[in-house]
């Protein structure tokens, strides 16, 4: 599956919240490093600084947000921390890799040289993804820090951001059109049956 990554905006905070609330408690614990209930998740979503950070997502055919990445950018522009979540039913389809690459490309477009991920060492899915993507991992006291030097130049990152945004725009339009056609077909079938 070729996952197309969309850049998300503040007006999509409700979809971000819905995605995170749909994750099982264990997934949330692994994502945030501690148990997090609905109030904590809502506080997290409301605290995302869309003017500085970047949030990326992947939508399914029904326009439901199924995968999410939050790239928290250091104010001094030295590094960016990436957090990922992928809905249980669609794992192992390349979403984590696509989100990680999109985050690294955005960090490169800002001129950053390092991307960073922090997780519990028991988060085997993220640890595996980090290793596969060339991150250096240091495990200490049940937690893991993964860092990777960004190889893309700033100009290459900017160019790739422009390409990614155009692909995402076309994909979004096609998903919306496809859903509309399915909805209209369902309405027509219901009217014919009645």
For each residue, the residues with C-beta under 8 A, 3 or more apart:
1: 93 94
2: 94
3: 58 67 93 94 95 98 99
4: 58 98 167 168 171
5: 56 57 58 69 98 99 102 164 168
6: 56 57 58 59 168 171 172
7: 54 55 56 165 168
8: 12 15 16 55 56 57 65 68
9: 12 50
10: 13 48 50
11:
12: 8 9 15 16 55 57 65
13: 10 16 17 45 46 48
14: 17 18
15: 8 12 18 19 57 65
16: 8 12 13 19 20 45 48 55 57 65 68
17: 13 14 20 21 41 42 45
18: 14 15 21 22 65
19: 15 16 22 23 57 64 65 66 68 85 87
20: 16 17 23 28 31 41 44 45 68 85
21: 17 18 38 41
22: 18 19 87
23: 19 20 27 28 31 85 87 88
24: 27 28 88
25: 28 29 35
26: 29 30
27: 23 24 30 31 85 88
28: 20 23 24 25 31 32 35 36 41
29: 25 26 32 33 34 35 36 120
30: 26 27 33 119 120 122 123 125 126
31: 20 23 27 28 83 84 85
32: 28 29 36 40 44 83
33: 29 30 118 119 120 143
34: 29
35: 25 28 29
36: 28 29 32 40 41 44
37: 40 41
38: 21 41 42
39: 42 43
40: 32 36 37 43 44
41: 17 20 21 28 36 37 38 44 45
42: 17 38 39 45 46
43: 39 40 46 47
44: 20 32 36 40 41 47 48
45: 13 16 17 20 41 42 48
46: 13 42 43
47: 43 44
48: 10 13 16 44 45 53 55 70
49: 52 53
50: 9 10 53 55
51:
52: 49 73 75
53: 48 49 50 70 71 72 73
54: 7 70 71 73 103 106
55: 7 8 12 16 48 50 68 69 70 71
56: 5 6 7 8 68 69 71 99 102 103 106
57: 5 6 8 12 15 16 19 65 66 67 68 69
58: 3 4 5 6 65 66 67 68 95 98 99
59: 6 63 64 65 66 172 175
60: 63 64 66 90
61: 175 178 179
62: 179
63: 59 60 175 176 179
64: 19 59 60
65: 8 12 15 16 18 19 57 58 59 68
66: 19 57 58 59 60 86 87 90 95
67: 3 57 58 84 85 86 87 90 95 96 98 99
68: 8 16 19 20 55 56 57 58 65 84 85 86 99
69: 5 55 56 57 82 83 84 99 100 102 103
70: 48 53 54 55 82 83
71: 53 54 55 56 80 81 82 103 106 107
72: 53 80 81 82 83
73: 52 53 54 77 80 107 110 112
74: 77 78 79 80 81
75: 52
76:
77: 73 74 110 111 112
78: 74 112 114
79: 74 107 112 113 114 115 116
80: 71 72 73 74 103 106 107 110 112 114 115 116
81: 71 72 74 115 116 117 118
82: 69 70 71 72 99 100 103 104 115 116 117
83: 31 32 69 70 72 117
84: 31 67 68 69 96 99 100 117 126 129
85: 19 20 23 27 31 67 68
86: 66 67 68 90 91 95 96 99
87: 19 22 23 66 67 90 91
88: 23 24 27 91
89:
90: 60 66 67 86 87 93 95
91: 86 87 88 95 96 125
92:
93: 1 3 90
94: 1 2 3 97 98
95: 3 58 66 67 86 90 91 98 99
96: 67 84 86 91 99 100 125 126 129
97: 94 100 101 129 132 133
98: 3 4 5 58 67 94 95 101 102
99: 3 5 56 58 67 68 69 82 84 86 95 96 102 103
100: 69 82 84 96 97 103 104 129 133
101: 97 98 104 105 133
102: 5 56 69 98 99 105 106 164
103: 54 56 69 71 80 82 99 100 106 107 115
104: 82 100 101 107 108 115 148 150 152
105: 101 102 108 109 152 157 160 161 164
106: 54 56 71 80 102 103 109 110 157 161
107: 71 73 79 80 103 104 110 112 114 115 150 157
108: 104 105 111 112 150 152 153 154 156 157 160
109: 105 106 154 157 158 160 161
110: 73 77 80 106 107 154 157
111: 77 108 154 157
112: 73 77 78 79 80 107 108 115 150
113: 79 149 150
114: 78 79 80 107 147 148 149 150
115: 79 80 81 82 103 104 107 112 147 148 150
116: 79 80 81 82 145 146 147 148
117: 81 82 83 84 126 130 135 145 146 147
118: 33 81 143 144 145 146
119: 30 33 123 126 127 143 144 146
120: 29 30 33 123 142 143 144
121: 127 139 142 143 144
122: 30 142
123: 30 119 120 126 127 144
124: 127 128
125: 30 91 96 128 129
126: 30 84 96 117 119 123 129 130 146
127: 119 121 123 124 130 131 137 144 146
128: 124 125 131 132
129: 84 96 97 100 125 126 132 133
130: 117 126 127 133 135 137 146 148
131: 127 128 134 135 137
132: 97 128 129
133: 97 100 101 129 130 148
134: 131 148
135: 117 130 131 146 147 148
136: 146 147 148
137: 127 130 131 144 145 146
138: 144 145 146
139: 121 143 144
140: 143 144 145
141:
142: 120 121 122
143: 33 118 119 120 121 139 140
144: 118 119 120 121 123 127 137 138 139 140
145: 116 117 118 137 138 140
146: 116 117 118 119 126 127 130 135 136 137 138
147: 114 115 116 117 135 136
148: 104 114 115 116 130 133 134 135 136
149: 113 114
150: 104 107 108 112 113 114 115 157
151:
152: 104 105 108 156 157 160
153: 108 156 157
154: 108 109 110 111 157 158
155: 158 159
156: 108 152 153 159 160
157: 105 106 107 108 109 110 111 150 152 153 154 160 161
158: 109 154 155 161 162
159: 155 156 162 163
160: 105 108 109 152 156 157 163 164
161: 105 106 109 157 158 164 165
162: 158 159 165 166
163: 159 160 166 167
164: 5 102 105 160 161 167 168
165: 7 161 162 168 169
166: 162 163 169 170
167: 4 163 164 170 171
168: 4 5 6 7 164 165 171 172
169: 165 166 172 173
170: 166 167 173 174
171: 4 6 167 168 174 175
172: 6 59 168 169 175 176
173: 169 170 176 177
174: 170 171 177 178
175: 59 61 63 171 172 178 179
176: 63 172 173 179 180
177: 173 174 180 181
178: 61 174 175 181 182
179: 61 62 63 175 176 182 183
180: 176 177 183 184
181: 177 178 184 185
182: 178 179 185 186
183: 179 180 186 187
184: 180 181 187 188
185: 181 182 188 189
186: 182 183 189 190
187: 183 184 190 191
188: 184 185 191 192
189: 185 186 192 193
190: 186 187 193 194
191: 187 188 194
192: 188 189
193: 189 190
194: 190 191
